[in-house]
Amino acid sequence: EIERCEPYFIGLYGEKYGNQMQTYRFPADPKWNKIHKGVPKGRSLLELETYWAALRDPRRCSPIFCFRDPSFMDSADFKAEKDMYCAAELSPPLTSRYPERKTDLSIGQSFMPENATATKLMNQLKEQIATAYADIHPECILHNYPCQYLGPVKQLPMVGKLDALHAHVRDTLYGYIKASSPPTLLAADSLEIESSYHKAVLDQQLQFRFVGRAEETQAVLDYCHESNDEDGEEIYDIVPFIIHSKPGSGNSCLVANVIDLMRDDKNLRNDCIMYHFVGSSPHSSNVRLVLMRLCNLLQRSFDLSFHIPDDFPSLSRCFRLLISYVIKIRGKRLFLFLDGLDMLDPEYHGQMLHWIPLKSKARVVCTMHTGSPTHGAVVQRYEDSIKTLEVGQMRAQACVEMLSERLYVQQKTMSVSQTNKLLAKSEGKRPLYLAVASNEVMEHGKYSPSISLDATMDDFIDSLPESTIGLCKQTFTRWIDTFPPKIYGNMVVDILCLLSAARHGLSERELLDLNLRTDPRCFEGSGV
């Protein structure tokens, strides 16, 4: 239930802590190991839910916490009734919840802590919440919200006059929803709109738990954390760090994971981390617009007043100047991640990367495909001084973890032999192949009651193509079979033609609008 509501979480905390459990029972899945590592034994369900929803990874949660002011229990009305036993007047729902306490449930026990240990654990939980969100969302916590004891209402002890609680939940939740909503031309400028596309790609890459690539991740982090001083003098000749691999090897996911780790690093909190994913938006592959975006981001991030030119040569010079100014004058470190540079448009020869400073004080991480013209130009330009990292196939254990996590979303598993068959494909250890193949497996699998893939799946896995391109072609063919032309027209072909003809791609909404105008029957009963 918590995962269905992500990233939103509303926690209301009084003085009751809940039953302290000595053992935890969870499904047999590796992801639940985080609770065993993050929460000691003897904690309540309240703390387990809070940890999983909000404390496991605070930066990915949009929480609202409300801590009740316990002073309402000092009122004369509460004191007069807290020792009055009300079992005889309990409504059936409350009686069924406390069958063992039919004769001794008091109004006071509905609000007061169970014992001194419970009080201590509840205070520790509140402190943990306040510490975790002190620098991320300090406004999400409402301390000591006032209330008034109303006595039994419909035979249940109640508090009221919760105007402050209502206002806090309403305003904070509205702020989260507004911040996460797609920007519009009236609500945001072009820079914010463009940046939202890149953030969406980053969030998508972080949707699943990152597995494997520990050595590659550490190599990038080591480059980013290298000292900028040498013998007491600042270094201004740092060359970019080039990550290259064959298509489908997970460069974007690797970069996204590094960015996520660096955002959580308290030592980098005052520095600037910028990223650009080529292909994430209609204008992300135009090198002139890429430079314009980066220059404007630097200007806005550091409240500068430089004139940003429009022509490409002047933009290149302005970009170098802004990097030097930010680092030298403002004393900030700059980390720039540029993903998929070999997919830049040929205009202005952007793929040759001559617009990126050969040497500077900024840490620049670039990704590209091995053997692409961009990779060849980089090797020729930087020769032996360049720092490179080639990302190969994933290790078998990491592939197994990746498959298990993706299949677990649909509560499915694969046998060891079936997994080995899939990994034995020529591109079976590339992340993109595994991602597409896992979707195909979930679509075609016949599952037994034990949530394992049926034996008939062995033949299907054998029939899967060896390459990612072949697998994608097979997927398109399946779509055509799923939506036969006699019923749905040429929906699949039409959509692929529209995507091919559109200069800068089409959004999902635009595709739906175009196809509905052509033939509304295409989507009747299709589930689209």
Secondary structure, 3 states (H helix, E strand, C coil): CHHHHCCEEEEEECCCCCCCECCCCCCCCHHHHHHHHHCCCCECHHHHHHHHHHHCCHHHCEEEEEEECHHHHHCHHHHHHCCCECHHHCCHHHHHHCHHHCCCCECHHHCCCCCHHHHHHHHHHHHHHHHHCCCCCHHHEEEEECCEEEEEECCEEEEECCHHHHHHHHHHHHHHHHHHCCCCCCCCCHHHHHHHHHHHHHHHHCCCCCCCCHHHHHHHHHHHCCCCEECCEECCCECCEEEEECCCCCHHHHHHHHHHHHHCCHHHCCCEEEEEECCCCCCCCCHHHHHHHHHHHHHHHCCCCCCCCCCHHHHHHHHHHHHHHHHHCCCCCEEEEEECHHHCCCHHHHHHCCCCCCCECCEEEEEEECCCHHHHHHHHHHHHHCEEEEECCCCHHHHHHHHHHHHHCCCCECCHHHHHHHHCCCCCCCHHHHHHHHHHHHHHCCECCCCEECCCHHHHHHHCCCCHHHHHHHHHHHHHHHCCHHHHCCHHHHHHHHHHHCCCCCCHHHHHHHHHHHCHHHHCCCCC
